[in-house]
Amino acid sequence: TSSKRTLRTLFRPPALPPPVISEESPSQKKLLAYHKGKEEQKIINQILIDRALEVYYVNMDEREERDAAPPITKLPSTVRKYFFIKYFAEYFFFKSCVQSNPMVPIQQQWLRAMLAMVPQSLMEGRDRELLTEDLLKEVVRDYEKSMQRCVLRRALVKPDIKELDKLEEEAPLPSLPLGLDFSSTWRNSYIKAKNQISSTLHILHPTMQTLLDFGHTAFFNFLVVDFSNCRLKGPIDCRSLKTDASLSCSKAEDKITTKWYQRVLGLFSQPESLDGVKLDQLETFYNCVAVLMSNQLKELLQRTTEVFVKLFDPEDRRRLPIFKMDLTLDENRMEFYPSLQDLEEAILFVVDCIGQTLQNFQKVDAWLMGGTETVDAELPAHIVQWAKSTLGESIRDNLEGPKQHFKGYVENYGWLVDGTAEERINTFTAEQPSFDEYT
């Protein structure tokens, strides 16, 4: 009357074979008795296995949670062996039944939607048509395989048994890629962005190419300040260094104005320079011109600064400038003139002088409209900081020799000028010793 399925309803009770009555010889009787004992032992084992399975399944049905069922490990080893064999047979039987059921086929509209996302240019030609067919077949196979595994996992719970994992090797389900969003296509947005860039990226305009050529011709082999041959001139003083730097920057600015800036203004004074530029794009066009001019001027100043700093490279002293310094006595003090601090300030002055050059060039649109805006040619702050810190370390390293030289003078002869010698002479003459003490 119970609706529960047990092994009593699934398996028929074992039946003993009918007795055989015949006359046998003693040897036959002995052989039959041995055979009968083995058969009876098999029947007894089968009864024990069926009974154990029945108790196990009934207890599992009577409890709410599967984990609360009696552990299989408490059954006898023989019963446990047959239990696994029957359990595996049942699992694979049900699995084959589920896998043999027909799967819901993939919808044709899905395949058509996939093909619609592929550009037509990639589907032209016989080879590409064959490749498309192969890809669609692969998609269908993957879909059917995934559907089959999904239905199998939903309809049949795989037991957590290590022996079953060894018998059934199954690859894990593919996981979705992390961080990728395939909810919308990117081709339309890509084409839109490409068209927008093509219409607003003025650097591709022929006038910009001409402007680049002007800058390359004027600046590729030019420095605002060039002290590479300073060592060949012999020792120089700090005042001469500052004067030479200021004059070089002034001459460089005049040269760039006549050789480069005038050509730029002449270029944009011609109507052909704005061919293809719409009226509403003039502001962005001239902004692009200003940025391009700014980059060219900044690159020149940065390159000049780097070349000047490289003169003081402690690993290469071949072009290191030589500075003239005097050792003087002033009010009973011995010191360098100019001081070591003044020497460092004079060298760092060259960096500031380079950074203050080329700062007064008007923007092209301001020159055309009568404005006062200038091109941003300021040397980047991190370049200035790097140059001054590098020069400071190099100057302190190179001044170790003069410092030791000065220290030796002070230790050996400082007592002659600091009043110590005069004090000793006065003390000696005030004592008025005798003739014998003099001798």
LINFENJO-V811113 format. One line per field, one symbol per residue. psi: psi as a letter, one per 30 degrees, with the letter a starting at -180 (. if undefined). burial: + if it has 9 or more other ideal C-beta (glycine too) atoms within 8 Angstrom, else -. A space follows every 10 residues. Layout:
psi = ???
burial = ???
//
This chain:
psi = fkfkklfefe kkkkkkkkkk jlklleeeee eeeeeeeeee eeeeeeeeee eeeeeeeeee fflekefflk kffflleeee eeeeeeeeee efeeeeeeff kklklkkffe eeeeeffkke ffgkkeeeee eeeeeeeeee eeeeeeeeee eefefkkkki keeeeeejjk klkklkkkgk jgfllfeeee eeeeeeeeff ifffkeeeee eeeeeeefff hkkekjgfge effaklleee eeeeeeeeee eeeeeeeefe eeeeeeeffk fffgkfklef geeeefeeee eeeeeeeeee eeeeeeeeef fgkffjgegk kkkkkkjlkj hgkklkklle eeeeeeefee eeeefglhgg kkleeeeefg agklkjgkkk efeeeeeeee eeeeeeefge eeeeeeeeee eegefffgfe eeeeeeeeff filleeee.
burial = -----++--- ---------- --------+- -+------+- --+-++++++ -+++++++++ +-+-----+- ----+--+++ -+++-+++-- +--++--+-- -----+---- +--++--+-- --+----++- -+---+--++ --++-++++- ++---+---- ---+------ ---------- ---------- ---------- -+--+-++-+ ++-++--++- --+++-+--+ +----+++-- ++-+++-++- -++--++-++ +++++-++-- --++--+--- ++-+++-+++ -+++-+++++ +++++++++- +++-----++ +-+-+-+--- ---+++-+-+ -+++++++++ +-+++-++-- +++++++--- +--++-+-+- --++--++-+ ++-++--++- -++--+--++ ---+--+--- ---------- ---------
//
